[in-house]
């Protein structure tokens, strides 16, 4: 392990030999750091927390602290982080709560830009980008390859669908549809499929075209949500993204942005 002499590493932290810990950084009790992880100057990691391989924590990141939840009474909750994530300057990530399942979880290869906040019990997938200042309240779920614009505020218990694009400064209080671009100028507006991003991720053009047609029935017709879902199914779309879109809407408990 390469540890600067001013760093503090708790005797009960588990740190492999290929980890780098910079000046004045703190690795607390119960923190497990995987191979090739870098903890830069003044970053603070608290446990219980399990961190995978190849993660980078930039200066003043605060990771694994107790949740900001009035019901929290010091229960043994934890944070789980996968591989290859980047936590930029002043990112904050909190552990879970007993009432919320006990664990905050972050997947693999995510980029959390400066001042991003991840609250207790949030569940993040893989290859997510959160731009500067975006903040998640508790219990938020984000699907794979989603992009969250700068300074977005996400209400607790909402879901951000996979491969969606959320415009900067958007305030979210309903589930955000997968595969779609969504933004708000009061009120929030769904602009249609995230065509460029979806095609870059390898989605076939035919599938994107079907998403476009399903979007028009769901968000631009005069049908209510139930009628729109029935109309989409009558169209007989074959692509998996449309099926996933329909299932996402059916499972929504808060309603979806349209």
Buried (B, 14 or more C-beta within 10 A) or exposed (E): EEBBEEBEBBEEBBBEEBBBBBEBBBBBEBBBBBEBBBBBBBBBBBBBBBBBBBBBBBBBBBBBBBBBBEEBEEBEBBBBBBBBBBBBBBBBBBBBBBBBBBBBBBBBBBBBBBBBBBBBBBBBBBBBBBBBBBBBBBBBBBBBBBBBBBBBBBBBBBBBBBBBBBBBBBEBBBBBBBBBBBBBEEEBBBEBBBBEBBBEBEBEEEBBBBBEBBBEBBBEEEBEBEEBBEBBEEEEBEBEBBBBBBEBBEEBEEEBBB
